[in-house]
Amino acid sequence: MKSALSARSAGQRFRSGACGNAVTVNLKRLAANQAAGLTRSVSGALANIKGAYSEWLVETLRRDEGWTLLGDVHHINAAGYDRIMQRGGIVRLIEAKAREALRLEDISSLIGLNRATGEIRFDSQYFQRFGRAAQDAFNAGRLEIEVLLNGPASTAIKQSLLAELGLREGDQIIGVYEDSFGNPRTLEVIITAINQ
């Protein structure tokens, strides 16, 4: 099988450019694994590159809309929200996904569904660990969540997530939580499907 990587770049580590330090790839090892037919290893590395690109892309798209960055994770697959951005007093917690498939349980650190009541619940415990940059917005009920899906299957994944929530395209997704003082709050959940 012919390697998709050039021999000249095979010994280099990819660590700069649009994705910054979000992902580190040993190109020599990637080329060797590809040549050896280790598809799982190659697929994992490529998925990390796509994920880092999607994180960079969502930040770029939101900055173009006037959002400013409050916080981000520094490496792909690290715990925490991919981006925390603010515009006009609203703080958006963003998770970027570049996957072939995604179920509601895969984003349970963001929201969960109480199947008995149909209530969509925001995971405020996860927020307390990783969303400190947005604490004031959390207590004021000025949060949003965005799940950005990037890839050829993103529209189908969005439809599947909506179906799991018992919703259809165009329905507003509202999650509930209690702020630090025990007050009930709501937040909008936005699922964005793109293929870039």
C-alpha positions as CSV (number, residue, x, y, z in Angstrom):
1,M,0.0,0.0,0.0
2,K,1.4,3.4,-1.0
3,S,1.8,5.8,1.9
4,A,-0.2,9.1,1.8
5,L,2.7,10.8,3.5
6,S,5.8,12.0,1.7
7,A,9.1,10.5,2.8
8,R,10.5,14.0,3.3
9,S,7.9,14.8,6.0
10,A,7.8,11.3,7.4
11,G,10.3,12.0,10.2
12,Q,8.7,15.3,11.3
13,R,6.2,16.0,14.0
14,F,3.2,18.0,13.0
15,R,2.6,20.6,15.7
16,S,1.9,23.9,14.2
17,G,-0.3,25.7,11.8
18,A,-4.0,26.2,12.2
19,C,-4.3,23.6,15.0
20,G,-1.6,25.1,17.1
21,N,-0.5,22.8,19.8
22,A,-3.8,21.0,20.1
23,V,-2.5,17.8,18.5
24,T,0.9,16.2,18.1
25,V,1.4,13.6,15.4
26,N,4.5,11.6,14.8
27,L,4.4,11.5,11.1
28,K,7.2,8.9,10.8
29,R,5.2,6.5,13.0
30,L,2.0,7.3,11.2
31,A,3.6,6.5,7.8
32,A,5.1,3.2,9.2
33,N,1.7,2.2,10.7
34,Q,0.0,3.0,7.4
35,A,2.6,0.9,5.5
36,A,2.2,-1.9,8.0
37,G,-1.6,-1.9,7.6
38,L,-2.3,-0.8,11.2
39,T,-5.6,0.9,10.2
40,R,-6.8,1.4,13.8
41,S,-3.7,3.3,14.7
42,V,-3.8,5.4,11.5
43,S,-7.5,6.0,11.9
44,G,-7.0,7.2,15.5
45,A,-4.3,9.7,14.5
46,L,-6.3,11.0,11.6
47,A,-9.4,11.4,13.9
48,N,-7.3,13.5,16.3
49,I,-6.1,15.7,13.4
50,K,-9.8,16.1,12.2
51,G,-10.8,16.9,15.8
52,A,-8.1,19.5,16.3
53,Y,-9.1,21.1,13.0
54,S,-12.8,21.1,14.0
55,E,-11.9,22.8,17.3
56,W,-9.9,25.5,15.4
57,L,-12.7,25.9,12.9
58,V,-15.5,26.4,15.4
59,E,-13.4,29.1,17.1
60,T,-12.7,30.8,13.8
61,L,-16.4,30.7,12.8
62,R,-17.6,32.1,16.1
63,R,-14.9,34.8,16.1
64,D,-16.2,35.9,12.7
65,E,-19.6,36.2,14.4
66,G,-18.2,38.5,17.1
67,W,-17.6,35.9,19.9
68,T,-14.5,36.3,22.0
69,L,-12.5,33.4,23.6
70,L,-12.7,32.9,27.3
71,G,-11.1,29.5,27.6
72,D,-10.1,26.4,25.7
73,V,-8.5,23.0,26.2
74,H,-4.9,22.8,25.2
75,H,-4.8,19.4,23.7
76,I,-7.1,17.2,21.7
77,N,-9.0,14.6,23.8
78,A,-8.2,16.5,27.1
79,A,-11.1,16.9,29.5
80,G,-13.1,20.1,29.4
81,Y,-15.0,22.2,26.9
82,D,-13.2,22.6,23.6
83,R,-13.9,26.4,23.6
84,I,-15.7,28.8,26.0
85,M,-16.7,31.9,24.1
86,Q,-18.6,35.1,25.0
87,R,-20.7,37.6,23.1
88,G,-23.0,40.2,24.5
89,G,-23.1,38.8,28.0
90,I,-23.9,35.2,26.8
91,V,-21.3,32.5,27.3
92,R,-21.3,29.6,25.0
93,L,-19.7,26.2,26.0
94,I,-18.6,24.6,22.7
95,E,-17.8,21.0,22.0
96,A,-16.5,20.2,18.4
97,K,-16.9,16.7,17.1
98,A,-15.5,15.2,13.9
99,R,-16.9,11.7,14.0
100,E,-18.6,9.2,11.9
101,A,-21.2,8.5,14.6
102,L,-22.3,10.1,17.8
103,R,-25.0,9.2,20.3
104,L,-26.4,11.2,23.2
105,E,-24.4,9.2,25.7
106,D,-21.2,10.4,23.9
107,I,-22.0,14.0,25.0
108,S,-23.2,13.1,28.5
109,S,-20.7,15.5,30.0
110,L,-22.7,18.3,28.4
111,I,-26.3,17.1,28.6
112,G,-28.4,14.1,29.5
113,L,-31.9,13.0,29.0
114,N,-34.2,11.9,31.8
115,R,-36.1,9.3,29.8
116,A,-38.9,9.2,32.4
117,T,-39.7,13.0,32.3
118,G,-38.2,14.0,28.9
119,E,-36.2,16.7,30.7
120,I,-32.9,17.6,29.2
121,R,-30.4,18.1,32.0
122,F,-27.2,20.2,31.8
123,D,-24.3,18.5,33.6
124,S,-23.5,21.2,36.1
125,Q,-21.0,19.0,38.0
126,Y,-18.8,18.7,34.9
127,F,-19.2,22.5,34.5
128,Q,-17.9,23.1,38.0
129,R,-14.8,21.2,37.1
130,F,-14.1,22.7,33.7
131,G,-16.2,25.8,33.2
132,R,-14.9,28.2,35.9
133,A,-14.2,30.9,33.3
134,A,-18.0,31.2,32.9
135,Q,-19.0,31.0,36.5
136,D,-20.9,34.4,36.5
137,A,-22.8,33.5,33.4
138,F,-23.6,30.1,35.0
139,N,-25.2,31.7,38.0
140,A,-27.0,34.3,35.9
141,G,-28.5,31.8,33.6
142,R,-26.7,33.2,30.6
143,L,-25.1,30.0,29.2
144,E,-25.5,28.2,25.9
145,I,-24.1,24.9,24.7
146,E,-23.1,24.3,21.2
147,V,-22.2,20.9,19.8
148,L,-20.5,21.5,16.4
149,L,-20.5,18.4,14.2
150,N,-18.1,18.5,11.3
151,G,-17.9,15.9,8.6
152,P,-19.9,14.2,5.8
153,A,-22.2,12.4,8.3
154,S,-22.8,15.5,10.4
155,T,-26.4,16.1,9.2
156,A,-27.4,12.5,9.8
157,I,-25.7,12.6,13.3
158,K,-27.7,15.8,14.1
159,Q,-30.9,14.1,13.1
160,S,-30.1,11.1,15.2
161,L,-29.3,13.2,18.3
162,L,-32.6,15.1,17.8
163,A,-34.5,11.8,17.6
164,E,-32.9,10.6,20.8
165,L,-34.1,13.8,22.5
166,G,-37.6,13.3,21.0
167,L,-37.2,16.4,18.9
168,R,-37.2,17.4,15.2
169,E,-35.2,19.8,13.1
170,G,-36.2,23.4,14.1
171,D,-37.3,22.5,17.6
172,Q,-35.5,24.6,20.3
173,I,-33.5,22.5,22.7
174,I,-33.7,23.7,26.3
175,G,-31.7,22.2,29.1
176,V,-32.2,22.8,32.8
177,Y,-29.8,23.0,35.7
178,E,-29.5,24.6,39.2
179,D,-27.0,27.4,39.7
180,S,-24.5,27.6,42.6
181,F,-27.3,29.0,44.8
182,G,-29.8,26.3,44.0
183,N,-31.9,28.5,41.6
184,P,-33.4,26.7,38.6
185,R,-31.9,27.9,35.3
186,T,-32.3,27.0,31.6
187,L,-29.9,27.1,28.7
188,E,-30.2,26.6,25.0
189,V,-28.5,23.7,23.4
190,I,-27.4,24.3,19.8
191,I,-26.4,21.4,17.5
192,T,-24.6,22.7,14.4
193,A,-23.9,20.4,11.4
194,I,-21.3,21.4,8.9
195,N,-18.9,19.6,6.5
196,Q,-15.7,21.6,6.1
